[in-house]
Every structure is written in structure tokens, then in C-alpha cells.
């Protein structure tokens, strides 16, 4: 059986109605924050889903979902929301095994989403010009158990450009993404895509103009609105509150 727990894997203890508790699958007891000590030794070599008794409750040891990992992010700089992170990956063509560059790192939420998407065979190079943001992102990525898929680099890519090549995807969460688009085009392999995230109309307009000027094909711009639905017996309707404007997305593809 291929999908079994191996020593060093990252797991999530989960029970109905409670948030996940993250553990590392290792022999012997381990401390979980300030909440106590748990021993998951018996699960090594077994498939996910086994029962673990902890603090008088029965938990299941599961593979963490992307939603679990993003919910665990300790925030510093404003993070890219899940709805935008998922679609940025789609626009940029992020796939298992891909080599991806991201700028900037922020709190690492988008980095986690990208590292999750590329899988164990892919890799993400994440840039930020502020060392404190890099440290925050690095800690969150390590907490998610994805550190082996990410390389962090302190670099002002708006001035110095990207220093990696033959990428499948470039994702830019920067206030001035237009400053990086020429470098991004050179860094992308033919057929690769760039996706950007900006909060204002002025930034979006300038970004799209720069995408066209740089020779990108399939240029598009959009915004995603998330409206929850209240589901009741005979009374299903939209919720009164929704996640409205968070940022604008733009993308283009290198087609020579």
C-alpha cells in the first residue's frame, strides 16, 4: 500500500466539530503546543484515518487538506484569500511537478497554496525584499510541512528581476507587478503563464497594459466575489454578508 504514514510526515488530528491539531508522525510522545502530549507511533506504516486517543477524546489522523493548512497560517502581512489563491494557481497554470516563482512572500499563505499544488516533485521559489516577511512566511511554510518544496530568497525583483529560468508559472503579489513582467517573461518557459494580484483599479489597468506591451498572449483580468448561501428547509437564500472585493487578478501567457 503506497498511502501509509512514514516517519516525518505531517498529519492532522481531527474530530467532528473541532479544528485540526497538527502533529509530526514520529516514534514516541511529542508535545503539541501548550495542549499536551500525544503519541502517534502506532500509526507509522498504516494508512491515514486511524484512531488516536488524546486528552480523553478519539481523533482520526488524517492528511492535512489545503484548507487545514491555510487555516493554520499565523498572519503578519495581509494574506491572499483562498478564493483568490486557488484561481491565481489556475491562471498561472500551476500543476504537479511544476517549477514556480512567487513574489512577494508575505505571510506565506499563497506560498503554501502553490507548494501544495506543485506536489512533492515540484518546487516554488519565493521572493521578498523584506527579511521579516520572509521569516514569517518561512515559519508558516515549515508549520505546514512543506518546507522541502520551497526556497526563500531575499531579493527586490522589481529592481533586480527574477534569477530563475525555464519556469512553468510566475505569480506576483506585489504593489508594482508591471516592473517585473519583462523579467517574468524571460524566466518563463514557452507556454508558461504569469498571474498577478493587485488591490486597486489603477494597479490593475497598469498591469494589463504592461502585459500587452511585454508581448503576453491570452491576457485577461477579473475579480472574484464569494457569496455564501444559507441553506434551510424551505428557506434557502444568500447570506446577508459576503466576501466582496479582496483583489484584482490578471494573467498572460508566453506564446512566442
Number of C-alpha atoms within 10 A of each C-alpha: 6 7 10 14 22 15 14 13 14 20 23 23 24 21 15 9 6 9 13 22 18 23 22 19 22 19 14 11 12 16 11 13 10 6 9 11 13 16 18 22 17 15 21 17 14 14 16 17 16 15 18 18 13 14 10 6 9 15 21 18 26 19 19 19 13 15 10 16 22 21 13 17 20 16 14 13 14 10 19 21 14 16 13 20 21 16 15 27 23 15 22 22 21 26 19 16 14 21 23 32 29 24 27 27 31 28 26 30 27 29 30 29 21 29 28 22 21 20 15 14 10 20 24 26 21 28 24 23 17 15 14 15 20 22 17 19 29 24 17 24 26 14 19 23 21 19 18 13 21 21 13 19 18 16 19 16 20 18 10 11 17 24 14 15 16 14 23 23 28 31 29 27 23 22 16 17 25 22 17 21 27 17 20 29 27 17 22 23 17 15 15 22 30 31 27 29 27 21 15 13 11 9 17 24 15 13 25 22 12 18 25 14 11 17 17 21 16 13 17 15 16 10 13 15 13 13 13 13 13 11 11 8 5 6 8 10 11 12 11 9 10 12 12 11 12 19 20 19 25 23 26 26 25 20 14 8
